[in-house]
Amino acid sequence: MTASRTTGRQGPVLAQPYVARLLAGTLLGRLPTGMVPVSTLLLVGAQGGSLATAGMLCAAYGLPSALGQPLLGRLVDRHGQTLVTTTAVLVTTLALLTLPHLNSADTPALFAAMVVLAGLSTPPLEANLRALWPSVLPDAARQRAALALDTGSQGLIFITGPPLVAALTALTGPALTMTITALLGLTGATVVLTAAPSRAWQPHTINNRSGFLGPLHHRGLVALFIALAGTGIALGAHTVWAVALAHRTGTPLLSGLIPAALSVGSLIGGALYGRRTWPGSLTTHLATAALAFTLGWSALITGPGPAVAVGLSVLPGLFLTALVTSSFLTVDALAPAGTTTEAYAWLIASIGIGQATGTALAGPLATHPHLASAFPCAGALFTVLVLTVARRPIYVPGAPVRRGRHRRTPAHAAPRRHTPQPV
């Protein structure tokens, strides 16, 4: 089978109804993910708090944010997107709006509680978006192209968020910046939640026999999530390596340019990957992307200088979108019926937890340049090894036809349910 373009007579994916709105709204709604940690650092510093305290508060936001996604995803699978996501975005917005009115030194417990609440209630917009593509784009090739596009564009959150915080803080101060951050997230979520596809999306109606574990009942999915923690470790370690290189070379801009280069590579890779349908099984795509991702990191082991480091950081990014997109499609194929949103959320959480772990583990290695530059490659290699060992339970033979709202099922399964069209 030869590669073929996924765009046809109906025009590019972004020109299809609701695609641009859902993608833009999700990116705007998730912008606090890249802004809140920096805003917290600056707000706590302005209140006289220490950098160590601010760092702990950032972790108190990031880890609950990752862990809360599967729980919210399960609630979405049972009660729909509108109720659950609206409640979550209101809670997280109120928590963030409260922070500028608290002092982290005078009321540390209350301040920390609001940070944890904001993280835990982070709306599952990313998982929701992946669940919406089947109703927005019934054609499987276009779904895949949209998935690659939205996966690749996630890097914009971290390219745009921190500089935006810096600019807003310089103009308005850290307190108002946190308020603006909260309102941006609320606006983005509103754009998505008021769109017809989100309002029309309904939970799966069949009995869920997966039990308390939900998608974790499938050992192939558990192996996939463990593998992707290695991908997160690579990403987190790369950020620490960039900061260490910036300090070592006296080039502060590197701490932002190097992660941005990775995100640029992801954007380019997403555009290239999503435009074509590639031969081979989905599992082959997943394994190949993981291996290429690892090889991309291997170029950094040589300890390149500042300019070369920026250029080489593009390489692993080129394959990151293919790896994550193949992972989402694997989740879609393997997740038990009625658990797909939660399974998407577990995938997102596994990468997020891996990032936090990579950041923590890479810190002590920052003073050892060669070890620090090799650590991202080690995390990516962990992904390859787990995928290799668990190939059988993860295996998906091809690109099955999607049935129903949530998942792909074999052709011999129950007849296709009617999916309400957006109005």
N, C-alpha and C positions, 0 to 999 in steps of 0.2 A: 504494500500500500504506500502510495506516495503522499507527501505532505500536500495539503490543500488549504486554501484560504477559507476562513470561517465567515467572512463577510461576503455578501452576495448582492442580489438585486435590491434588497430592502435597505441597503446602506450599512454603515458601520454600527457597531454595538451601541456606542454612545448616542446615536441618533434615534434609537428605539424608545418608545414611550416609557417614561418613568425612570429609565436607567440613569441618566445624568442627575436627576433630582435625588434619587435614592443614594447614589454614590457620593454626591456633594454633601447631602445632609448627614450621611454617616461620618464622613471625614470631619465635618464641622462639629458634629456631636461628640466625636471622639478626641477633638483637639485638646480638651482638658487633660487627657492622658499624657500628652507631651508638655503641658503647661503647668499643671499643679505641682509636680516635684520642684521645678525651678521657682515657681511662685512661693512655695512654702519655704524654700531656702532663703529667699530674699525677705519674706515677711518676718520670719523668725529672727533673721539677722538684724532687721530694722528695729525689732522689739528688744534687742540686746541679748538674744539667745546665742549660744555657742554653735559652731559648725557641726560639732558632734551631735548635739541635740537636734539640729535641723536635719542631719542625715538620718537619724533614727525615725524622725517624723516622716521623712520621705519613704522610708521602708514600711512604715505603718500605713502608708497610703497604697504603695505598690503591691505588696503581698496580699492584703485583703481584696484588692481590686482583681487580682488574678484568681484567687480562690472563690470569690463571689460569683464569677461568671457561670460555672457549671450549675450552681444552685438556681440562679435566675434563669438559665437556659432550661432547666427542668420545669420551672414554673411556667415559662412560655409554652413549652410543649404540652402543658396541661390546661392552661387558661388563656392562651393566645397572646399576641404581641402587645395589643393596645393596653390592656389593664396592667400587665406586669411591667412593661417598659415605662409607661407613664408614671406609675408609682415610683419606680427606681429613679427616674430622672428628677422627679420632684424632691425626693429625699436627698439625693446627692447634691442637687442645686442648693437646697436650703442649708445643708451642712457646709458647703463651700462659702455661701453668703454669710454664714455665722462667723467664720474664721477671722475676718478683719476686725470684728468687734470683740475678740478675745485676745488676751495677752498670754503668750506661751510661757512667760516667766512667772506671772501672777497666778494663772489657773492652768498649770501644765496638764493635769488629768483631763479637764474638760476640753482643752485644745486638742489633745491627742485623741480623745473620744470622737470629736467631730471629724478629724482626719481619717480615722479608721472607718467611721460611718460613711464618709464620702467615697472611700475606696470600695468598701463592701457593697454599696448600692450603685456602683458604676453601671449604667444601663448596658445590656448586652447587645448593643447596636451592631457590632461586627458579626456576631453569630446570627442575629436576626436577618441581616442583609443576605447572608449566604442561603438562608431558608427561603428568601423571597424570590431569588432568581428563577426557579422553575415556573412560577406563575407569571412573571414578567417576560421571560424569554422561554417559551415552550420548546424551542429547538435546542437540542443537546449541545451542538457545537457552539451556539451563541452563549449558552450558559457557561460553558468552559471558558470562552473568551472573556465574558464579564467577570468570572471568578478570578482569572489571571489579572485582569485590569484592576479590580478592587484590591487584590492581594498586593500587587506591585505598588499601588498608590498609597498604601498604608504608611510608607516611609515619609510621605509628605507631612504627617503629623509631627514627626520628630525633626524634620528639616525646618518646618515653619514654627512650631510651638515655642521652643526655647528662645530663638531670636525675637519673636513677637513679645514674649514676656520681658525681655531685656529692654525693648523699645518702649513698651507701655510703662514699665517701671520708671524709666528715665523721664517720661512725660508726666505721669500721674502719681507715681509712688506705688509701693508694693501692695498696700491695702486695696486701692481701687483696681489694681491689676488682678487681684484674686477675684474681685467682684465681676470684672469683665470676663474672666476665664469661666466663671460659673454661668454667666448669661450666654456666652458663646455655645457652651455645651447644651443648654436648654433650647436655644434657637435651632441648632442642628437636629436635635432629637425631635423637635416639633415639626420640622420640615419632613422628616421620615414618617412620623406617626400620623400625620394628616394626609399622607399620600394614600390613594385608593388601594394599592396592593397590600400595604401594611394593615389598613383597616379591614380588608376582606380576608386576610390570612386567618385560617382556623386550625386549631389543633387536630391531630390525627384522631379519628373516632374509634379505631379498633382497640381491643383490650391489649394493654401492654403487659407482656409476660416476662419482661426482663427483670422484674423485681426491684428491690431497693437499690441495687447497684446500677440500674439503668444501662447505659452503653458500656459501662465497665464490666458488665457480665460477659462481653465478647473479648476473649483473650487476645485476639489480633489487634483490637483497638487499644487495649492496655499496652501492648508491645509498641504500637505506633506512637502513643503518647509518651512513653518512656524514651523512645528514640528521639522524638522531637525536643525533649528536654535538652539533649545534646546540642541541637541547633540553637536553642536559646542560650546555652552556656557559651557557645561561640560568639553570639552577638553581644552578650554582656561583657565577656572578656575583651572583645575588640574595643569597646568603649573605654574600658580602663586602660588598655594598651595605648589608645590614642591620647588620653590625658597624660599618661606617663611619658610618651614620646614628646608631647608638647612641652612638658616641664624640662625634660632632659636636653632638648634642643633650643629652649628659649623661644619657642614659636607658639604662643597661646592659641592662635587661630586653628592649629591642628586639632585641638580637642573638639572642635565643631566640624572642621572640613573633612576629617577622616570618616566619622560616622555618616556625614552627608554624602560622601562619595559612595559608600555602601548602598545608601538609599537610592542614589541616582542609578547605580547599577541595577537595583531591583526594579526601578521604573522601566529602564530599557529592556531588561529581561522579560518583564511582564508584557510589554508591548510586542516583543518578538514571539514569545511563547503563545500568547493568546490569539495570534493571527492565523495560526495553522493547526491542523489536526495531525498529530505525529503517529507513526506506525508503532506497533507493539502493544503489549498489555499495559494497563495502568500501573501495575506493580513494577514493571520494567522502567516506566517513566520515573516512578518514585525512586527506585534504586539508582538509576542513572543520574538523576538530578542531585541526589545526596552525595554521590561520588564526585561529581563535577564541583559541587559546593565545597567539598573537602579539598580538592585539588586547587581551587581558587585561593583557599586560605594558605596553602603550602607555600605560595609565593612570598608570604610575609615572614616566613621563618628565617630568611636571609638577613633580617634586620635592616630594611632599606632606610634611606634618608627621608627627610620630610616630604619632598616633592614626589619621589617615587612611591612612598607609602600611600599618598592620596590616590595616585593612579592605580596602584595594585589593589586598593580596597574596593575598587569597582568590580573586580573579577568575581569574588564570591557572591556579590549582589546580583550578578547576571543570572545566577542559577537559583537564588533564594526563592524567587516567585514560582519557578517550576516545581521546586521541592514542596513549598507550602500548598500550591494549587493541587498537586497530585495527592497530597495528604488530605486535603478537604474532600476531594473526589473519592478517595479511599474510605473516608469516614462516611460519606454519603452512601456508598455501596454496602458497607458492613454494619452500620448502626441499626439496632432493632427498631422496628416501626414505632413511631411516636416518641423517639428519643433523639432525633437528629439535631435539634437546636442545642440540647444539652451536650451532645457529642462534639458539635462544633466548638462549644464553649470550653470543653475539656482540652481540645486541641490548642485553642488560644491560651488557656491557662498553663498548659505544659510548657509552651514556649516562654511565657511570661515568668514562670517559676524558674525555668532554666536560665533566663536572663539575670534574674536576681541572684541565683546561685553563682553564675559566672562572674558577676560583678564582685561578689563577696570573696570568691576563691582567687580571683585574679589580683585583688588588692595587694596581698603579701608578696606576689611575684613581680610587682611593678618595679622593684629595685634590681631585678635580674632581667635585663633586656631580652636575652635569648629565650628564656623560659616564658616571659610574657608574650613574646611574638609567636611562640609555638602553641600557646594555650588555646586560642580560637580554633586552630587546626585539630587539636586533640578533642575538643567538644564536637566538631563536625564528624570526626572519625568515629566517635561514640555512636552517632546517629547511623552511620554506615554499618557498623558492627551489629547493632541491635536489629536493624532491618534485614541484615543477612541471616542472622540466627533465627529470626521470627518470620522468614519469608513465607512459610507455608500458611500459618494462620492469618497473615496479612494479605495473602495473594488474592487479587481480583483479576480475572482473565482478560477483561477488555473494558469497554465503556458501555455497560448495560443501559437499556432504555429506562428513563426515569418514569416511575409510576406514582400517582398520587401527589400529595403536597410535599412529602418529607423525604422520600427515599427512592432508591432504585431497587426494583425487585425482579426476579426472573420472569421470563415470559409465561411460565406455567402458573404464576401466582394468581391471586384473586383478580377479577376484572378491574379495570381502571375506574377509580372514583371520579365523580364529577368535581372539578375545581372551580369555584365561582370566579368569574372573570372580573377584573377591576372595573369599577364604574366611575 
